[in-house]
């Protein structure tokens, strides 16, 4: 049978066969290595913790002109059905309320998009109802009024009932502009406070030492625009800062893109404690971060470190500039995640209202209020 193809006669023996065997062995080895590498990559992808899927909003609600005052809704009885119980501040109360804002986890993404639609019209209306309910909260702020020089803003004063009381040893004042704030099912998990002033820097470190705090969360930059938002209360890396009997040392500083972690040591006489400051650097005042991915990672880093380093249920110190807007949003985020892990529903409205019974103006505007819904919706996608 004829063929147009030339007959190929394989070589046998000699150096040619030996070279061919070597080439085949190398090719097989490379192939096996490639398969192993691909398998490792696939395994790491499957075992890597999932990040919440970012949600794109059709339109953000407009930035409101916000000042540090309580917002009063147009109608005094706009939300008259809300009962304000001054002494019940724990989030356990949420589990027994029949709040119209209690949303199932599997419906929360749809709820978020409804609030965000039409330039956040429904979100703004709901926030006005929250402001009306907050206006009914009557708390004394006598100590804040008597220490005007230690307050960054004259109308952001700590409630007397939840304020942090410092030691009066050596004749020192017991006042600092800070309040205990509960997390879901955990009393006094946080201290919400203003960004330190030069004259309150020592009081700030006294509070950290006396409450055995191991975590400081900073949500503002020192300067934003042309305004001083916070005094730099920590020393440079390798330097020391002295505040009364306390010596502060910053031993390391690491940047993670949207935030910075500083490792510090605080020494009182011969006792030294380690702590970390978690500084989120991309959250504009009166506004919200452009993206939320770094905020999710930041929150996880804070809580992971706190879980493994807290002593005697020591609280987490959180501050922005006033210790209200961004501070309330961060604490509310953690509380809502805890609620979501324990229940099939979450209630942003009641959570924020509960925080406002402990410190004035927590979550300060409708944009921050919508951000809380957005963060919850992104985490709900991982749990439903």
Secondary structure as the mmCIF struct_conf table of DSSP 4:
data_model
#
loop_
_struct_conf.conf_type_id
_struct_conf.id
_struct_conf.beg_label_comp_id
_struct_conf.beg_label_asym_id
_struct_conf.beg_label_seq_id
_struct_conf.end_label_comp_id
_struct_conf.end_label_asym_id
_struct_conf.end_label_seq_id
BEND BEND1 UNK A 4 UNK A 5
HELX_LH_PP_P HELX_LH_PP_P1 UNK A 6 UNK A 8
BEND BEND2 UNK A 13 UNK A 13
HELX_RH_AL_P HELX_RH_AL_P1 UNK A 14 UNK A 47
BEND BEND3 UNK A 48 UNK A 48
HELX_LH_PP_P HELX_LH_PP_P2 UNK A 49 UNK A 54
BEND BEND4 UNK A 58 UNK A 58
HELX_LH_PP_P HELX_LH_PP_P3 UNK A 60 UNK A 64
BEND BEND5 UNK A 68 UNK A 69
HELX_LH_PP_P HELX_LH_PP_P4 UNK A 70 UNK A 73
BEND BEND6 UNK A 74 UNK A 74
TURN_TY1_P TURN_TY1_P1 UNK A 76 UNK A 81
TURN_TY1_P TURN_TY1_P2 UNK A 86 UNK A 87
BEND BEND7 UNK A 90 UNK A 90
HELX_RH_3T_P HELX_RH_3T_P1 UNK A 91 UNK A 96
TURN_TY1_P TURN_TY1_P3 UNK A 100 UNK A 101
STRN STRN1 UNK A 103 UNK A 104
HELX_RH_3T_P HELX_RH_3T_P2 UNK A 105 UNK A 107
HELX_RH_AL_P HELX_RH_AL_P2 UNK A 108 UNK A 134
TURN_TY1_P TURN_TY1_P4 UNK A 135 UNK A 136
HELX_RH_AL_P HELX_RH_AL_P3 UNK A 142 UNK A 145
TURN_TY1_P TURN_TY1_P5 UNK A 146 UNK A 147
HELX_RH_3T_P HELX_RH_3T_P3 UNK A 148 UNK A 150
BEND BEND8 UNK A 152 UNK A 153
TURN_TY1_P TURN_TY1_P6 UNK A 154 UNK A 155
TURN_TY1_P TURN_TY1_P7 UNK A 160 UNK A 162
STRN STRN2 UNK A 163 UNK A 163
HELX_RH_3T_P HELX_RH_3T_P4 UNK A 169 UNK A 171
BEND BEND9 UNK A 177 UNK A 177
STRN STRN3 UNK A 178 UNK A 183
TURN_TY1_P TURN_TY1_P8 UNK A 184 UNK A 185
STRN STRN4 UNK A 186 UNK A 193
HELX_LH_PP_P HELX_LH_PP_P5 UNK A 194 UNK A 197
TURN_TY1_P TURN_TY1_P9 UNK A 198 UNK A 200
HELX_RH_AL_P HELX_RH_AL_P4 UNK A 201 UNK A 210
TURN_TY1_P TURN_TY1_P10 UNK A 211 UNK A 212
STRN STRN5 UNK A 215 UNK A 218
BEND BEND10 UNK A 220 UNK A 220
BEND BEND11 UNK A 222 UNK A 222
STRN STRN6 UNK A 223 UNK A 224
TURN_TY1_P TURN_TY1_P11 UNK A 225 UNK A 226
STRN STRN7 UNK A 227 UNK A 228
BEND BEND12 UNK A 234 UNK A 234
HELX_LH_PP_P HELX_LH_PP_P6 UNK A 235 UNK A 236
STRN STRN8 UNK A 237 UNK A 237
TURN_TY1_P TURN_TY1_P12 UNK A 238 UNK A 238
STRN STRN9 UNK A 240 UNK A 243
TURN_TY1_P TURN_TY1_P13 UNK A 244 UNK A 245
STRN STRN10 UNK A 246 UNK A 255
BEND BEND13 UNK A 257 UNK A 258
STRN STRN11 UNK A 259 UNK A 268
TURN_TY1_P TURN_TY1_P14 UNK A 269 UNK A 270
STRN STRN12 UNK A 271 UNK A 280
TURN_TY1_P TURN_TY1_P15 UNK A 285 UNK A 286
BEND BEND14 UNK A 287 UNK A 287
BEND BEND15 UNK A 290 UNK A 290
BEND BEND16 UNK A 292 UNK A 292
HELX_RH_AL_P HELX_RH_AL_P5 UNK A 293 UNK A 309
BEND BEND17 UNK A 311 UNK A 311
TURN_TY1_P TURN_TY1_P16 UNK A 312 UNK A 313
HELX_LH_PP_P HELX_LH_PP_P7 UNK A 314 UNK A 315
STRN STRN13 UNK A 316 UNK A 319
BEND BEND18 UNK A 321 UNK A 324
HELX_RH_AL_P HELX_RH_AL_P6 UNK A 325 UNK A 342
BEND BEND19 UNK A 344 UNK A 344
STRN STRN14 UNK A 345 UNK A 346
HELX_RH_AL_P HELX_RH_AL_P7 UNK A 348 UNK A 356
TURN_TY1_P TURN_TY1_P17 UNK A 357 UNK A 358
BEND BEND20 UNK A 359 UNK A 359
TURN_TY1_P TURN_TY1_P18 UNK A 360 UNK A 361
BEND BEND21 UNK A 362 UNK A 363
BEND BEND22 UNK A 365 UNK A 365
HELX_RH_AL_P HELX_RH_AL_P8 UNK A 366 UNK A 383
#
